[in-house]
Amino acid sequence: MPALRQNKVCFAQVRIAMSSVAQHSQGAISSEAELLALLETLYNSRNPTRRWLHCTRRDWIIAKIQDCARERPGRALETGFGAGVYLPALAESYREVVAADLDQAHIDHARPLLIRYPNLRLITDDITKSRLPEASFDLILCSEVLEHIPDTARVIDGLHRLLAPGGILVLSTPQRHSLMELACKVAFLPGVINLVRRIYGEAVFETGHINLQTESELTTALTSRGFRIRERFKSGMYIPLIAEFGGVPGLRLARRLEGRLRSGPLSFMLWTQYYVAQV
């Protein structure tokens, strides 16, 4: 499905929160209305850099879902599906899709997708102590979940247990020392966040990130638990103040810097790290 159509389907049918593991985190998003407001801004933000940061991640992951389905088109799981942005792409690419989340509100909001996709099943499940049978999935998507759960090892072990031999994991999570995460430490200080909201003119809430990983740490966590990393990628050049006030020229600068930094020693500055790994 083209990325634009994918985005429209998700917003029309699954208007739910981006925080997909609320029972594991202590984020400051306190109501369904706040979560919905945040969702509205992520992919349609008036700020070009903010919109680009989220759309880049979405589009990369959708492309990987489709690539992996051509290789292994059987059963797929998304753990911590949150907003359900990837559920249509999964359901259109795999024979059977299980979508697991801890928040009942997310599951309830995703129910309209069941009419369109009869091969989709929604369940309440915790990846750190999953009730799903082992070795039962050809692909697992775990996007923007790990940073909300304090125990990295239990998450990785849970993912490995559920994948069939040769199964594929697509994982994304923020980088600990990225400029975005460092800036967030300041932006979410009491009083400062209100200024940030005025600057953006749209919903901004604390992220609830409690377990940020470096590339080295996450690589070790994956490989030491039986994963072979097939592909890795990074995106998300955020330049403080330029992102907020630079408009489209600021976005062009961020794009250029991202391309130059991605493969070099300063790639830790980019916001998101991605992995395609296999058991």
Helices and strands as residue ranges (DSSP letters): H 3-13, H 32-42, H 48-71, E 75-79, H 87-93, E 96-101, H 104-110, H 113-116, E 120-124, G 127-129, E 137-143, G 146-148, H 152-162, E 163-174, H 179-187, H 192-200, H 215-223, E 228-235, H 242-245, H 247-261, G 267-269, E 272-278
